[in-house]
Amino acid sequence: MSSNRPAFDPREFEVIAMRPCGAYGMFANMGMGFLPQMEPLFNRPITPRENLKMALSGQTPYWIPQTGCMCCDVSAFRPRIIPDNVASGVVMDGEGLLPYPTEPTRSWFGLEWVYVPVAGGATVKPGHPLIEDMNDWEEILQWPDLDALDWEDMGRKNAEYLTTPQSNEFTMLCGFWERLMSLMDVAGAAMALIDEDQQDAVLAFFDKYADFLIDCIRHVKNVCNIDGVMIHDDWGTQNGPFFSLETARRMLLPYLKRVVDYCHSEGLYYEQHSCGNCTKLVSAYIEAGVDIWWPQPMNDFDEILKLAKGTRLHIAMSDPVPMDMPEEEARKAAHEWFARYGYENITLEPVAANQAFYNELYKISREAFAQAE
């Protein structure tokens, strides 16, 4: 079978430029000092942005996309104009390094965040719920005025950072469930989802919060060159979900879908960041139209791929082999991995990347996908 694509050329591994690694500051503050301050851009036949767009639109990409927030095909964008990013210490933007806030700081809705040394990060201060009964949320909450923020200034300060062949992914913390937990603490939020006396109030809050998230995305897109959106919303613990699939469908899905649909209407992909064992909730991600989900290792990866097959949901896999695996073993592992997963709805999320594995897998997929095309 012939292909209009250029044949793989070893020069595709040549570094053509270096750019700041957006994740460096955040992870260095967490003690992950192995990350480089600068990351390479390679001599690819098309841009990583174009390649990821092809994969997510159902076309055969040039290579298996590498998503994530460091040294990959995606440039993570977590601007400091979002108070939650500053309070939690996850800023990744073009305005320089920002150390973790070791003193209590406040985020949207006036919530106090505290640094947790053992976790290497910050969280909303537990034990002091702002809301104890969701029927009271309209009287208690003071909503941020997004129009009062200087979005134009933010756009100017990040224009160079967002000038990259990578896919620019705007990220926010606190999706619907995480926001409910931040307002009520975990136990109160879990009760509110299933308490018939609070459910209508929760749905009304989620409806307004969906408007808020969409408005924030709109402001960013108006002044920044972004390709996708990621929102953090951890739906599970290590052992299983916080709630049932039925509860997710009733209480969360309609509002998540509104945000996803808005992103798609603006030509943006949507990535759901959900930590925990969420295998039983994958159907909700699919029904919402989510484009990418990165499951943690405690999930049943093969079961998730079966559920995602034939849908638009792409499943991200963290480093399949150890970083210190010998080069020849890593190259062999790349062939075995591609034989098993190469044609699935899949991306890779390099963290502690074994470069021999990723280079070999790039070459394998380039050649195989050219033939398939």
C-alpha positions in Angstrom: 0.0 0.0 0.0 1.4 3.4 -1.0 1.2 6.5 1.2 1.3 10.2 0.5 3.2 10.6 3.8 6.9 11.0 3.7 8.8 7.9 4.8 10.3 8.0 8.3 13.6 9.8 8.4 16.1 9.5 11.3 16.5 13.3 11.1 13.0 13.5 12.8 14.9 13.0 16.1 16.9 16.2 15.5 16.3 18.9 18.0 15.3 22.1 16.2 14.6 24.3 19.3 14.4 24.3 23.1 11.6 25.9 25.1 10.9 26.2 28.8 9.3 23.1 30.4 6.1 24.5 31.9 6.0 21.7 34.5 9.5 22.2 35.7 8.7 24.8 38.5 5.7 22.9 39.8 7.4 19.5 40.0 10.7 20.9 41.2 8.8 22.3 44.2 7.4 18.8 44.8 10.9 17.4 44.9 10.9 15.9 41.4 14.2 17.5 40.4 14.9 15.2 37.6 12.8 17.2 35.2 14.6 19.5 32.8 14.1 23.3 32.9 14.0 23.2 29.1 12.4 20.7 26.8 13.3 19.9 23.2 11.2 20.4 20.0 11.9 17.9 17.3 12.1 17.9 13.5 8.7 16.2 13.0 7.0 16.0 9.5 4.0 17.7 10.9 3.5 19.6 14.2 2.6 17.8 17.4 -0.5 20.0 17.5 -1.6 18.7 14.0 -0.8 15.1 14.9 -2.9 15.2 18.1 -5.8 16.8 16.3 -5.7 14.1 13.7 -5.8 11.4 16.4 -8.7 13.0 18.3 -10.7 13.5 15.2 -10.6 9.8 14.3 -7.9 10.1 11.6 -4.7 8.0 11.6 -2.0 10.2 13.1 1.6 10.2 12.0 2.7 8.8 15.3 1.2 7.8 18.7 0.6 11.2 20.4 2.3 11.9 23.7 0.0 14.0 26.0 0.6 15.3 29.5 2.3 18.3 30.9 6.1 17.9 30.3 8.4 16.9 27.4 5.6 15.7 25.2 3.4 16.9 22.4 1.4 19.1 24.7 2.3 22.4 26.3 0.5 22.7 29.7 -1.0 26.1 30.4 -2.1 26.8 33.9 -2.0 30.6 34.2 -1.6 32.5 37.5 -4.7 34.6 36.7 -6.6 31.6 38.0 -6.5 31.9 41.9 -6.9 28.1 42.3 -3.7 27.5 40.3 -1.7 29.9 42.6 -3.2 28.6 45.8 -2.4 25.0 45.0 1.0 25.7 43.4 0.3 24.3 40.0 1.1 27.4 37.9 2.6 26.7 34.4 2.8 29.8 32.3 5.1 32.3 30.6 5.5 34.6 33.6 8.4 32.8 35.3 8.7 30.3 38.2 6.3 30.6 41.1 7.3 28.8 44.3 4.7 26.8 46.2 2.9 28.9 48.7 4.0 27.7 52.0 1.7 30.1 53.8 -2.1 29.7 53.7 -3.6 31.4 50.5 -7.1 31.9 49.3 -8.6 30.8 46.0 -11.9 31.3 44.2 -14.9 31.5 46.6 -12.5 32.7 49.4 -11.4 29.1 50.2 -8.3 28.8 52.3 -5.6 26.4 51.0 -2.8 25.0 53.1 0.5 23.5 52.2 0.9 19.8 53.2 4.6 19.0 53.4 4.2 15.2 53.3 2.2 15.5 50.1 4.5 18.1 48.6 1.5 20.2 47.7 -1.5 22.2 48.8 -5.2 21.4 49.5 -8.3 23.2 50.7 -8.1 23.5 54.5 -10.1 20.5 55.8 -12.5 20.6 58.8 -13.9 24.0 58.0 -16.6 23.5 55.3 -17.9 26.8 53.9 -21.3 25.1 53.3 -22.8 22.5 55.5 -26.2 22.2 53.6 -26.3 22.9 49.9 -29.7 24.5 50.2 -27.8 27.5 51.6 -25.3 27.9 48.8 -27.0 30.9 47.1 -26.9 32.9 50.4 -23.3 31.9 51.2 -21.3 31.9 48.0 -19.8 35.1 46.5 -19.1 34.4 42.9 -15.9 35.7 41.3 -16.3 38.5 38.8 -14.5 37.1 35.8 -15.1 40.3 33.8 -13.0 42.2 36.4 -9.8 40.3 35.7 -7.3 41.7 33.2 -7.4 38.9 30.6 -5.8 41.1 27.9 -2.7 41.5 30.1 -2.6 37.8 30.8 -2.8 37.1 27.0 0.1 39.5 26.3 2.3 38.0 29.0 1.7 34.5 27.7 1.8 35.1 23.9 5.4 33.9 23.5 4.9 30.9 25.8 1.9 29.8 23.7 3.8 30.2 20.4 4.8 26.6 20.0 4.2 23.7 17.6 2.8 21.8 20.6 -0.8 21.6 21.5 -1.6 24.3 24.1 -3.8 22.9 26.8 -5.5 25.3 29.3 -6.0 23.6 32.6 -8.1 24.4 35.7 -8.6 22.6 39.0 -11.9 21.9 40.7 -14.4 20.4 38.3 -17.9 19.8 39.6 -17.2 17.1 42.2 -13.9 18.7 43.4 -15.6 22.1 43.8 -18.4 20.5 45.8 -15.8 18.8 48.1 -13.9 22.0 48.5 -17.0 23.8 49.7 -18.4 21.0 51.9 -15.4 18.7 52.7 -15.6 15.1 51.4 -18.1 13.6 53.7 -20.6 16.5 53.3 -20.2 16.5 49.5 -20.8 12.7 49.3 -23.9 13.1 51.4 -25.2 16.0 49.3 -25.1 13.9 46.1 -27.4 11.3 47.5 -29.5 13.3 50.0 -32.9 13.9 48.4 -33.3 17.1 50.5 -30.1 18.5 49.0 -30.0 17.1 45.4 -32.0 19.8 43.8 -29.8 22.5 45.3 -26.7 20.6 44.2 -28.0 20.5 40.6 -28.8 24.2 40.7 -25.3 24.9 41.9 -23.7 22.7 39.2 -25.8 24.5 36.6 -24.4 27.9 37.6 -20.9 26.4 38.0 -21.0 25.1 34.5 -21.8 28.6 33.3 -18.8 29.8 35.3 -16.4 27.3 33.9 -17.6 28.0 30.3 -17.2 31.7 30.9 -13.7 31.2 32.1 -12.7 29.1 29.1 -14.3 31.8 26.8 -12.2 34.5 28.4 -9.0 32.5 28.0 -9.7 31.5 24.4 -10.5 35.1 23.4 -6.9 36.2 24.3 -4.8 33.0 24.1 -3.9 30.5 21.4 -5.2 27.3 23.1 -6.1 24.0 21.5 -7.7 22.1 24.4 -9.0 22.3 27.9 -8.3 20.0 30.9 -10.3 20.2 34.1 -9.3 18.3 37.3 -12.1 16.3 38.9 -10.9 13.3 40.9 -13.8 10.9 40.9 -12.2 8.0 42.8 -10.1 6.8 45.6 -7.4 4.1 45.3 -10.0 1.4 45.9 -13.0 2.7 43.8 -15.2 5.6 42.9 -16.6 8.1 45.3 -20.1 7.5 43.9 -21.9 5.1 41.6 -22.3 5.4 37.8 -26.0 6.1 38.3 -25.2 9.0 40.6 -22.6 10.3 38.2 -25.1 10.2 35.3 -27.8 12.0 37.3 -25.8 14.5 39.2 -22.6 15.3 37.2 -22.9 14.1 33.6 -25.4 16.8 32.3 -23.1 19.6 33.5 -19.8 18.0 32.5 -21.4 17.5 29.0 -22.3 21.1 28.8 -18.7 22.1 29.3 -17.4 19.5 26.9 -19.9 20.5 24.3 -18.9 24.1 24.6 -15.2 23.2 24.1 -16.1 21.2 21.0 -18.2 24.1 19.6 -15.1 26.3 19.9 -12.8 23.7 18.2 -11.1 22.7 21.5 -10.6 19.1 22.7 -11.5 18.3 26.3 -9.3 16.2 28.7 -10.8 14.9 32.0 -8.2 14.6 34.7 -9.7 12.1 37.2 -7.4 10.4 39.7 -8.4 7.3 41.5 -10.0 4.0 40.5 -12.7 5.1 38.1 -13.0 2.1 35.8 -16.7 1.8 36.7 -17.3 5.4 35.7 -15.7 5.4 32.2 -19.2 5.2 30.6 -19.9 8.7 32.0 -16.8 10.1 30.4 -17.8 8.6 27.1 -21.4 9.8 27.3 -20.1 13.3 28.1 -17.9 13.3 24.9 -14.6 13.5 26.8 -11.6 13.2 24.4 -8.8 12.1 26.7 -8.7 10.5 30.2 -5.4 9.5 31.9 -6.3 6.6 34.3 -3.9 5.9 37.2 -2.3 2.4 37.4 -4.9 1.0 39.8 -7.5 1.0 37.0 -8.2 -1.9 34.7 -6.5 -0.5 31.6 -7.5 -3.2 29.2 -11.2 -3.1 30.4 -11.2 0.7 29.9 -9.8 0.3 26.3 -12.7 -2.2 25.6 -15.2 0.3 26.8 -13.6 3.2 24.8 -13.3 1.3 21.5 -15.3 2.9 18.8 -15.9 6.1 20.8 -14.1 9.4 20.8 -12.5 8.8 24.2 -8.7 8.3 24.1 -7.0 6.6 27.0 -3.6 7.9 28.1 -1.0 5.5 29.5 1.9 6.4 31.8 5.4 5.2 31.0 4.9 1.5 30.1 8.5 0.6 31.0 10.9 1.7 33.8 13.1 4.7 33.1 16.2 2.6 33.9 15.3 -0.4 31.6 18.4 -1.2 29.4 18.2 0.2 25.9 17.9 -3.1 24.0 15.2 -4.3 26.3 13.3 -1.1 26.0 13.4 -1.2 22.2 12.1 -4.8 22.3 9.4 -3.7 24.7 8.3 -1.0 22.3 7.6 -3.5 19.6 5.7 -5.7 22.0 3.7 -2.7 23.2 2.8 -1.6 19.7 1.7 -5.1 18.7 -0.8 -5.0 21.6 -1.9 -1.4 21.8 -0.7 0.4 18.6 -4.1 0.7 17.0 -6.2 1.5 20.1 -7.6 4.9 21.1 -4.5 5.7 23.1 -2.0 8.3 23.9 1.1 8.1 26.1 1.9 10.3 29.1 5.7 10.4 29.6 6.7 11.2 33.2 9.9 9.3 34.0 10.4 8.6 30.4 12.7 5.8 29.0 13.9 7.6 25.9 15.0 4.4 24.1 11.4 3.1 24.4 9.8 6.3 23.2 12.1 6.8 20.3 11.6 3.2 19.1 7.9 3.5 19.5 7.8 6.7 17.6 9.7 5.1 14.7 7.5 2.0 14.7 4.3 4.0 14.7 5.5 6.4 12.0 6.2 3.5 9.7 3.1 1.5 10.5 0.7 4.4 10.3 2.1 5.5 7.0 1.4 2.1 5.6 -2.1 2.0 7.2 -2.8 5.4 5.6 
